[in-house]
């Protein structure tokens, strides 16, 4: 497995409130998490920083080879629950952090299976056979309107409220995280990203980047493409490639 990650403050923000972590275990299991913070007075950066740190600590410590698929799912969900509690407790204790929170998308890939948890509008994709397959659905008002038929997907892309999310880590004392999974085959590339990337690029552009660039250069190329399209927000990209590593 190969891993590469990049983050950029973008052209319009005074602070990068995105955070990410990724790692590989001794058995070649890989994990990654991307968070996009929200909240004033540095609250967003604090929230996303707590979330990725908690996820890193829990996964690096507890993602042992003997875990079953179901136990990995529980580990992911419990790690998000712990992050949610830490962020919420801090926001209650510190008035300057009141209401802070963060989106989260996290993935573990082991033995031909990718397991994903997410909350908010940071996304996971699978690039396979020249196509970009979206693995998560946004927890947002606009997505709900698409699902109930009020908006078309095309209208949703330009809707003024597209960034209003309905689920986030740390905003409430309890959080229902969404879980999904998919197969992982040799040559697959998984993309985890914040909405700073998806708001400024198309899936076709992301496919072209992966087709035309070296794997380790692709993350930076994605960020540069988003910057050239305006770069209105922080931009974070993590790529995982299913490929045998040299021993």
TIVO-160344 format. One record per residue: x, y, z of N, C-alpha, C, O in turn; residue in three letters. Coordinates in steps of 0.05 Angstrom, whole numbers, plus 5000, padded with zeros to 4 digits. Atoms other than C-alpha are relative to their C-alpha. Last residue first. Example, Ala and Ser with C-alpha at 12.3 -4.5 7.8 and 13.67 -1.06 7.14 Angstrom:
  n.u  n.v  n.w ca.u ca.v ca.w  c.u  c.v  c.w  o.u  o.v  o.w residuo
 4984 4976 4999 5273 4979 5143 4985 5022 5014 4995 5044 5018     SER
 5018 4976 5000 5246 4910 5156 5018 5024 5000 5039 5024 5013     ALA
% end
This chain:
  n.u  n.v  n.w ca.u ca.v ca.w  c.u  c.v  c.w  o.u  o.v  o.w residuo
 4991 5009 4974 5200 4886 5026 5029 5007 5005 5041 5002 5026     UNK
 4976 5016 5000 5174 4926 4968 5008 4993 5029 5007 5010 5047     UNK
 4977 4985 4994 5102 4948 4974 5025 4982 5001 5023 4959 5007     UNK
 4981 5014 4983 5046 4913 4937 5025 5017 5005 5037 5028 4986     UNK
 4977 5009 5015 4997 4963 4910 5020 4987 5019 5025 4997 5040     UNK
 4997 5029 4996 4929 4985 4932 5022 4990 4982 5018 4986 4958     UNK
 5000 5017 5024 4938 5061 4931 5005 4971 5008 5023 4964 5023     UNK
 4990 5027 4993 4917 5108 4986 4999 4983 4975 4978 4982 4962     UNK
 5003 5021 5019 4909 5183 4971 5012 4974 5011 5034 4974 5023     UNK
 4984 5024 4993 4898 5238 5022 4993 4979 4980 4970 4973 4974     UNK
 5001 5024 5017 4877 5308 4999 5017 4978 5013 5040 4983 5020     UNK
 4985 5023 4990 4862 5371 5038 4995 4976 4984 4972 4970 4977     UNK
 5001 5023 5018 4841 5440 5013 5017 4978 5012 5041 4982 5017     UNK
 4978 5018 4995 4824 5500 5057 4996 4975 4983 4974 4967 4978     UNK
 5000 5012 4973 4771 5543 5023 5026 4985 5004 5042 4982 4985     UNK
 5014 4984 4980 4762 5592 4965 5002 4989 5028 4998 5003 5047     UNK
 4989 5006 4973 4816 5560 4923 4987 5015 5022 5000 5025 5040     UNK
 5009 4980 4981 4793 5596 4860 5010 4995 5028 5016 5014 5042     UNK
 5028 4996 5003 4797 5545 4804 4988 5020 5020 4964 5024 5021     UNK
 5003 4986 5025 4873 5551 4801 4970 5006 4994 4964 5024 4980     UNK
 4990 4973 4996 4875 5532 4875 4996 5017 4974 4987 5040 4975     UNK
 5020 4986 4984 4832 5470 4862 5008 5029 5005 4991 5047 5004     UNK
 5023 4997 5017 4879 5448 4806 4978 5015 5015 4964 5032 5003     UNK
 4995 4978 5019 4939 5461 4850 4977 5005 4981 4971 5028 4975     UNK
 5002 4975 4985 4909 5417 4905 5005 5024 4981 4991 5044 4983     UNK
 5028 4995 4993 4896 5360 4857 4997 5027 5014 4979 5042 5009     UNK
 5013 4991 5025 4967 5366 4829 4970 5005 5005 4959 5024 4994     UNK
 4993 4972 5004 4995 5362 4900 4987 5011 4975 4979 5034 4974     UNK
 5013 4985 4979 4957 5297 4912 5006 5030 4997 4988 5047 4999     UNK
 5028 4995 5005 4976 5268 4845 4987 5017 5021 4970 5034 5014     UNK
 5003 4972 5009 5052 5276 4852 4970 5007 4997 4963 5031 4995     UNK
 4992 4982 4979 5059 5213 4895 4998 5030 4992 4998 5047 5009     UNK
 5018 5001 4976 5017 5172 4847 5008 5021 5020 4991 5035 5031     UNK
 4990 5019 4980 5055 5195 4785 4983 5001 5025 4973 5022 5032     UNK
 4978 4993 4981 5011 5236 4741 5009 4976 5016 4994 4957 5020     UNK
 4978 4987 5013 4967 5229 4679 5024 5006 5017 5045 5015 5008     UNK
 4991 5014 5024 4914 5179 4700 5026 5011 4989 5043 4996 4978     UNK
 4990 5026 4993 4907 5204 4771 5011 4985 4976 5029 4969 4979     UNK
 4976 4996 4984 4901 5276 4747 5012 4973 5008 5037 4969 5005     UNK
 4978 4992 5018 4852 5258 4693 5026 5003 5015 5047 4994 5005     UNK
 4993 5024 5016 4807 5222 4743 5024 5006 4982 5043 4990 4981     UNK
 4985 5017 4981 4808 5283 4789 5009 4974 4986 5031 4965 4991     UNK
 4974 4988 4996 4788 5328 4730 5017 4982 5019 5041 4978 5014     UNK
 4985 5005 5025 4731 5281 4712 5028 5011 5003 5047 4999 4994     UNK
 4990 5028 4998 4707 5281 4785 5016 4993 4975 5035 4978 4976     UNK
 5020 5019 5008 4703 5357 4780 5011 4972 5003 5036 4968 5004     UNK
 4991 5019 5021 4744 5407 4818 4976 4982 4993 4957 4980 5008     UNK
 4985 4986 5021 4733 5470 4860 5010 4981 4978 5024 4990 4960     UNK
 5014 4976 5008 4679 5449 4910 5013 5014 4976 5001 5031 4963     UNK
 5023 5008 5016 4707 5378 4913 4984 5024 4991 4970 5023 4971     UNK
 4993 5013 5026 4776 5401 4936 4975 4997 4983 4976 5005 4960     UNK
 4984 4981 5015 4756 5451 4990 5010 4989 4974 5015 5005 4955     UNK
 5016 4988 5021 4703 5401 5009 5015 5022 4985 5005 5032 4964     UNK
 5018 4980 4990 4755 5360 5047 4985 5013 4977 4992 5010 4954     UNK
 4995 4972 5004 4786 5298 5018 4980 5018 5014 4958 5009 5021     UNK
 5014 4987 4979 4796 5223 5022 5006 5030 4998 5029 5037 4995     UNK
 4996 4972 4995 4816 5189 4957 4982 5009 5023 4958 5004 5023     UNK
 5020 4988 4983 4824 5114 4949 5008 5029 5005 5031 5035 5010     UNK
 4991 4976 4985 4865 5087 4891 4976 5011 5015 4955 5016 5004     UNK
 5020 4981 4991 4853 5016 4865 5014 5023 5014 5035 5020 5027     UNK
 5002 4978 5019 4911 4982 4829 4979 5021 5008 4980 5043 4997     UNK
 4974 4989 5009 4904 4916 4866 4995 5022 4979 4980 5018 4960     UNK
 4984 5018 5018 4834 4908 4892 5026 5013 4992 5029 5038 4994     UNK
 4976 4986 5008 4794 4938 4950 5018 4981 4985 5026 4960 4995     UNK
 4977 5017 5006 4722 4917 4962 5024 5018 4992 5020 5040 4983     UNK
 4998 5010 5028 4674 4966 4993 5025 4983 4996 5043 4985 5013     UNK
 4976 5016 5007 4650 4989 5061 4999 4993 4971 4977 4993 4958     UNK
 5003 5014 5026 4602 5038 5093 5025 4985 4995 5045 4988 5009     UNK
 4980 5021 5006 4590 5069 5162 4994 4989 4972 4971 4985 4964     UNK
 5009 5018 5022 4553 5134 5179 5023 4981 4992 5046 4990 4989     UNK
 4981 5000 5022 4567 5166 5247 4990 4980 4979 4977 4960 4986     UNK
 5004 5024 5015 4509 5180 5294 5018 5002 4975 5012 5017 4957     UNK
 4997 4998 5029 4534 5233 5342 4995 4972 4988 5007 4952 4997     UNK
 5001 5026 5013 4518 5245 5415 5001 5004 4970 4990 5024 4959     UNK
 4989 5021 4982 4537 5304 5459 5000 4972 4988 5016 4955 4995     UNK
 5020 5010 4982 4525 5352 5400 5013 4978 5018 5033 4966 5010     UNK
 5021 4979 4998 4572 5396 5359 4979 4992 5020 4968 5009 5034     UNK
 4995 4981 4978 4634 5353 5369 4979 5021 5004 4980 5036 5024     UNK
 4988 5011 4975 4636 5315 5303 5004 5023 5020 5016 5043 5014     UNK
 4972 4994 4996 4589 5340 5249 5009 4989 5027 4993 4985 5045     UNK
 4987 5018 4981 4521 5325 5219 5029 5007 5002 5043 5012 4981     UNK
 5020 5009 4980 4471 5369 5182 5012 4981 5021 4998 4973 5040     UNK
 5000 5029 4994 4520 5409 5140 4981 4993 5022 4975 5010 5039     UNK
 5013 5003 4974 4507 5477 5108 4997 4970 5007 4981 4956 4994     UNK
 4981 5006 4978 4559 5480 5053 4988 4999 5027 5003 4996 5047     UNK
 4988 5027 5003 4510 5474 4995 5019 4993 5022 5024 4969 5027     UNK
 4998 5013 4974 4469 5533 5019 5014 4973 5000 5010 4957 5018     UNK
 4986 4983 4981 4480 5578 4958 5003 4988 5028 5021 4997 5043     UNK
 5019 4989 4980 4462 5521 4911 5015 5016 5021 5036 5008 5030     UNK
 4998 4971 4999 4512 5513 4854 4981 5013 5020 4977 5037 5020     UNK
 4973 4991 5002 4527 5439 4859 5004 5030 5002 5025 5039 5010     UNK
 4987 5001 4973 4458 5424 4885 5028 5010 4998 5038 5023 5018     UNK
 5008 4976 4985 4426 5447 4820 5014 5001 5027 5021 5022 5037     UNK
 4987 4977 5014 4466 5394 4781 4993 5026 5015 5010 5043 5018     UNK
 4971 4999 4993 4447 5340 4831 5014 5024 4988 5032 5035 5000     UNK
 4984 5018 5016 4374 5359 4820 5029 5001 5010 5037 5020 5022     UNK
 4978 4989 5017 4337 5393 4877 5011 4977 4983 5010 4954 4990     UNK
 5004 4972 5002 4270 5380 4913 5021 5014 4981 5015 5033 4968     UNK
 5009 4991 5026 4272 5306 4898 4995 5030 4996 4986 5039 4975     UNK
 5029 5000 5000 4275 5280 4969 4989 5012 4974 4964 5016 4972     UNK
 5011 5027 4995 4347 5256 4960 4969 5001 5001 4956 4981 4995     UNK
 4996 5018 5023 4369 5320 4927 4986 4974 5004 4972 4964 4986     UNK
 5018 4990 5020 4339 5362 4983 5002 4985 4974 4982 4980 4960     UNK
 5027 5009 4992 4374 5319 5034 4980 5009 4979 4961 4994 4973     UNK
 5002 5028 5006 4439 5331 4997 4973 4988 5007 4962 4972 4992     UNK
 5003 5002 5029 4427 5406 4999 4998 4971 4992 4982 4964 4975     UNK
 5027 4993 5007 4416 5405 5074 4995 4996 4970 4974 4986 4962     UNK
 5005 4972 5005 4481 5368 5085 4971 5005 4993 4957 4986 4985     UNK
 5020 4994 4980 4508 5301 5108 4995 5030 5000 5007 5045 5015     UNK
 4998 4977 4983 4544 5288 5043 4977 5001 5021 4954 4995 5014     UNK
 5020 4980 5007 4542 5218 5016 5002 5023 5020 5006 5018 5044     UNK
 5014 4988 4977 4603 5173 5018 4979 5019 4989 4981 5029 4966     UNK
 5006 5020 4980 4635 5124 4969 4984 5010 5024 4974 4995 5040     UNK
 5004 4988 4974 4638 5165 4906 4990 4980 5020 4971 4966 5015     UNK
 5024 5010 4987 4665 5125 4847 4998 5013 5028 5016 5009 5045     UNK
 5000 4991 4973 4717 5158 4802 4972 4994 5012 4952 5004 5003     UNK
 5024 4986 4990 4727 5120 4738 5002 5007 5029 5015 4993 5045     UNK
 5005 4975 5013 4789 5101 4698 4975 5015 5009 4968 5036 4997     UNK
 5005 5003 5029 4787 5028 4717 4993 5026 4986 4975 5027 4969     UNK
 4996 5027 5011 4782 5043 4791 4993 5000 4971 4971 5010 4963     UNK
 4993 4998 5028 4786 5108 4831 5007 4972 4990 5027 4960 5000     UNK
 4984 5022 5011 4748 5101 4896 5005 5005 4971 4987 5009 4955     UNK
 5004 5009 5027 4723 5163 4932 5018 4975 4995 5038 4971 5008     UNK
 4982 5022 5008 4716 5186 5004 4991 4991 4972 4968 4989 4966     UNK
 5008 5023 5016 4686 5253 5023 5021 4979 4997 5045 4984 5000     UNK
 4975 5011 5010 4685 5310 5072 4995 4973 4988 4978 4958 4998     UNK
 4998 5000 5029 4613 5334 5075 5029 4995 4990 5034 4999 4967     UNK
 4997 4975 5013 4592 5318 5147 5004 4997 4970 4994 4978 4958     UNK
 5020 4982 4991 4603 5254 5186 5006 5027 4987 5028 5037 4989     UNK
 4998 4971 5006 4642 5195 5161 4976 5015 5012 4955 5004 5018     UNK
 5020 4985 4984 4661 5123 5173 5002 5029 4993 5024 5039 4986     UNK
 5001 4971 5000 4694 5078 5121 4980 5009 5021 4958 4998 5023     UNK
 5022 4993 4981 4717 5006 5116 5001 5030 5006 5023 5041 5012     UNK
 4998 4972 4989 4758 4986 5055 4976 5005 5017 4953 5002 5009     UNK
 5025 4986 4992 4764 4911 5043 5007 5027 5011 5025 5030 5028     UNK
 5019 4997 5022 4816 4870 5006 4974 5013 5007 4955 5011 4991     UNK
 5009 5025 5012 4852 4844 5067 4978 5003 4979 4958 4989 4979     UNK
 4987 5025 4992 4856 4910 5103 4988 4977 4985 4964 4974 4983     UNK
 4999 5020 5022 4839 4982 5086 5016 4977 5009 5040 4979 5016     UNK
 4981 5021 4995 4816 5028 5143 4999 4981 4977 4977 4972 4969     UNK
 5000 5025 5015 4782 5094 5126 5022 4981 5011 5044 4989 5018     UNK
 4977 5017 4992 4763 5159 5160 4997 4973 4986 4974 4964 4981     UNK
 5002 5024 5016 4720 5218 5139 5025 4984 5006 5047 4994 5005     UNK
 4980 5022 4998 4707 5273 5189 4994 4979 4980 4971 4971 4976     UNK
 5007 5024 5016 4672 5340 5191 5021 4979 5004 5042 4985 5015     UNK
 4984 5007 5023 4690 5385 5249 4986 4978 4984 4973 4960 4995     UNK
 5004 5027 5008 4660 5421 5308 5017 4994 4975 5033 5011 4966     UNK
 4980 5010 5019 4660 5486 5346 4994 4971 4993 4981 4957 5008     UNK
 5011 5006 5026 4595 5510 5377 5020 4989 4979 5013 4984 4957     UNK
 5028 5009 5001 4626 5544 5436 4991 4996 4972 4993 5014 4955     UNK
 5001 5022 5019 4702 5550 5429 4972 4989 4997 4968 4968 4985     UNK
 4989 4992 5026 4709 5619 5459 4999 4978 4980 5002 4983 4956     UNK
 5019 4985 5016 4662 5598 5515 5010 5009 4973 4994 5013 4954     UNK
 4987 4975 5010 4711 5545 5538 4980 5016 4983 4975 5008 4960     UNK
 4983 4989 4979 4682 5488 5581 5012 5027 4992 5019 5043 5010     UNK
 5017 4992 4978 4624 5471 5535 5016 5014 5022 5006 5032 5035     UNK
 5016 4977 5009 4668 5472 5473 4981 5009 5022 4975 5033 5023     UNK
 4983 4975 5001 4719 5429 5509 4983 5024 4992 4987 5046 5003     UNK
 4994 4992 4973 4666 5376 5527 5017 5026 5001 5012 5044 5018     UNK
 5024 4988 4988 4640 5375 5456 5006 5009 5028 4997 5031 5036     UNK
 5005 4974 5012 4709 5365 5426 4976 5013 5013 4977 5037 5020     UNK
 4978 4981 4992 4728 5309 5474 4994 5028 4989 4998 5048 5003     UNK
 5002 4993 4972 4661 5274 5466 5021 5020 5009 5015 5039 5024     UNK
 5024 4983 4996 4661 5275 5391 4998 5010 5028 4992 5033 5033     UNK
 4993 4973 5010 4732 5249 5389 4977 5019 5004 4981 5042 5012     UNK
 4982 4988 4980 4711 5191 5434 5009 5028 4991 5010 5046 5007     UNK
 5016 4993 4976 4651 5176 5390 5018 5013 5021 5010 5033 5033     UNK
 5015 4976 5006 4695 5178 5328 4984 5010 5024 4982 5033 5029     UNK
 4980 4979 5001 4742 5127 5360 4987 5027 4993 4994 5047 5005     UNK
 4994 4992 4973 4682 5084 5379 5021 5023 5000 5019 5041 5017     UNK
 5023 4986 4989 4657 5082 5307 5005 5011 5029 4998 5033 5036     UNK
 5003 4975 5014 4725 5064 5279 4977 5017 5013 4981 5040 5018     UNK
 4978 4983 4992 4737 5011 5332 4998 5027 4987 5002 5047 5000     UNK
 5004 4990 4973 4668 4982 5322 5022 5018 5009 5016 5039 5022     UNK
 5022 4981 5002 4679 4976 5247 4995 5012 5027 4992 5037 5030     UNK
 4988 4975 5012 4747 4944 5260 4978 5021 4997 4983 5044 5002     UNK
 4987 4986 4978 4711 4895 5307 5015 5025 4990 5017 5045 5004     UNK
 5020 4988 4982 4662 4876 5253 5013 5015 5022 5004 5036 5030     UNK
 5013 4977 5014 4717 4864 5202 4981 5014 5018 4980 5039 5019     UNK
 5019 5007 5021 4754 4820 5252 4989 5025 4987 4993 5047 4997     UNK
 5027 4989 5000 4814 4843 5292 4983 4991 4976 4993 4991 4953     UNK
 5021 5020 4995 4872 4794 5296 4972 5011 5000 4952 4997 5003     UNK
 5006 5019 5021 4922 4839 5261 4976 4982 5004 4962 4974 4985     UNK
 4983 5023 4999 4918 4896 5312 4992 4979 4979 4968 4979 4971     UNK
 5004 5013 5026 4886 4964 5299 5019 4976 4997 5038 4977 4980     UNK
 5018 5022 4998 4885 4983 5373 4995 4984 4974 4981 4964 4974     UNK
 4997 5017 4976 4944 5029 5384 4984 4974 4998 4993 4953 5007     UNK
 4973 5010 4998 4952 5062 5316 5004 4980 5023 5020 4962 5021     UNK
 4994 5018 5022 4877 5066 5307 5028 4988 5002 5032 4964 4999     UNK
 5016 5025 4997 4861 5096 5375 5007 4979 4979 5010 4956 4985     UNK
 4993 5014 4976 4918 5147 5376 4985 4973 5002 4997 4953 5008     UNK
 4973 5011 5003 4908 5168 5304 5008 4983 5024 5018 4961 5021     UNK
 5001 5022 5019 4833 5176 5312 5027 4987 4997 5029 4962 4996     UNK
 5014 5022 4988 4842 5218 5375 4999 4976 4982 5005 4953 4990     UNK
 4982 5011 4979 4895 5261 5342 4987 4977 5014 5000 4956 5018     UNK
 4980 5017 5013 4852 5270 5279 5019 4988 5020 5029 4966 5016     UNK
 5012 5024 5013 4792 5292 5320 5021 4983 4987 5021 4959 4991     UNK
 5007 5021 4980 4830 5338 5367 4990 4975 4986 4998 4953 4993     UNK
 4976 5010 4989 4862 5375 5309 4995 4979 5021 5009 4958 5022     UNK
 4989 5019 5019 4796 5382 5272 5026 4988 5011 5032 4964 5006     UNK
 5018 5023 5002 4764 5413 5334 5012 4979 4981 5013 4956 4987     UNK
 4998 5015 4976 4823 5460 5349 4983 4974 4998 4993 4952 5004     UNK
 4973 5013 5000 4828 5484 5278 5003 4982 5024 5015 4960 5023     UNK
 5000 5021 5020 4753 5497 5277 5026 4985 4999 5027 4961 4996     UNK
 5015 5024 4993 4753 5533 5343 5002 4978 4980 5004 4954 4987     UNK
 4983 5023 5003 4808 5582 5323 4986 4974 5008 4999 4953 5010     UNK
 4980 4998 4979 4765 5639 5347 5017 4976 5002 5022 4965 5023     UNK
 4983 4977 4998 4708 5618 5301 5020 4998 5022 5021 4979 5037     UNK
 5003 4985 4975 4679 5550 5287 5020 5022 5001 5043 5020 4992     UNK
 5017 4976 5003 4687 5496 5234 4997 5012 5028 4997 4998 5048     UNK
 5011 4987 4976 4740 5443 5224 4981 5023 4994 4983 5035 4972     UNK
 5004 4972 5008 4750 5400 5162 4986 5014 5022 4962 5011 5026     UNK
 5019 4985 4985 4776 5330 5181 5001 5029 4990 5022 5040 4984     UNK
 5000 4972 5008 4811 5277 5140 4978 5014 5015 4955 5004 5016     UNK
 5023 4983 4991 4828 5208 5167 5005 5028 4990 5027 5039 4992     UNK
 4998 4972 5005 4872 5151 5141 4975 5015 5010 4954 5003 5012     UNK
 5022 4984 4990 4886 5078 5154 5005 5030 4994 5028 5038 4990     UNK
 4996 4971 5000 4930 5026 5123 4975 5013 5010 4953 5002 5008     UNK
 5025 4986 4997 4938 4951 5137 5005 5030 5000 5025 5039 5012     UNK
 5007 4985 5024 5005 4929 5111 4971 5010 5000 4961 5020 4980     UNK
 5012 5020 5018 5015 4877 5167 4990 5012 4974 4975 4999 4959     UNK
 4980 5019 5008 5063 4924 5203 4990 4979 4981 5005 4968 4964     UNK
 4992 5018 4979 5012 4980 5204 5020 4979 4989 5024 4978 4965     UNK
 5000 5028 5009 5008 5038 5156 5010 4982 5022 5030 4988 5035     UNK
 4979 5017 4991 4989 5109 5174 4998 4972 4988 4977 4964 4977     UNK
 5001 5025 5015 4949 5170 5156 5023 4982 5010 5043 4993 5020     UNK
 4980 5019 4991 4931 5236 5190 4997 4975 4983 4976 4969 4972     UNK
 5001 5028 5008 4893 5297 5167 5022 4984 5013 5042 4995 5023     UNK
 4979 5017 4989 4875 5367 5189 4997 4972 4988 4975 4964 4980     UNK
 5000 5029 5007 4834 5423 5158 5023 4987 5015 5043 4999 5022     UNK
 5014 5015 4980 4826 5489 5195 4995 4971 4992 4981 4957 5006     UNK
 5008 5026 5010 4879 5525 5155 4987 4984 5022 5001 4976 5041     UNK
 4991 5023 4983 4878 5597 5176 4992 4974 4986 4970 4973 4974     UNK
 4977 4990 4984 4869 5665 5142 5013 4978 5017 5034 4982 5029     UNK
 5001 5003 4971 4825 5636 5087 5025 5010 5014 5046 5011 5003     UNK
 5018 4981 4987 4814 5662 5016 5000 4998 5031 4989 5016 5044     UNK
 4995 4972 5007 4870 5632 4973 4983 5020 5016 4989 5044 5016     UNK
 5017 4988 5020 4875 5561 5000 5006 5030 4997 5024 5040 5009     UNK
 5018 4980 4988 4905 5539 5066 4981 5012 4980 4960 5022 4988     UNK
 4994 4973 5008 4935 5477 5034 4980 5019 5012 4956 5012 5013     UNK
 5020 4980 4992 4938 5404 5054 5010 5028 4994 5034 5033 4994     UNK
 4992 4971 5002 4975 5344 5025 4977 5017 5010 4953 5009 5009     UNK
 5019 4980 4991 4974 5268 5036 5011 5029 4997 5035 5033 5000     UNK
 4990 4973 5003 5008 5208 5004 4978 5019 5009 4954 5015 5004     UNK
 5016 4978 4988 5000 5134 5020 5014 5026 4994 5038 5029 4995     UNK
 4987 4974 5001 5022 5071 4984 4982 5021 5011 4958 5020 5009     UNK
 5017 4976 5000 5000 5000 5000 5017 5025 5000 5038 5026 5013     UNK
% end
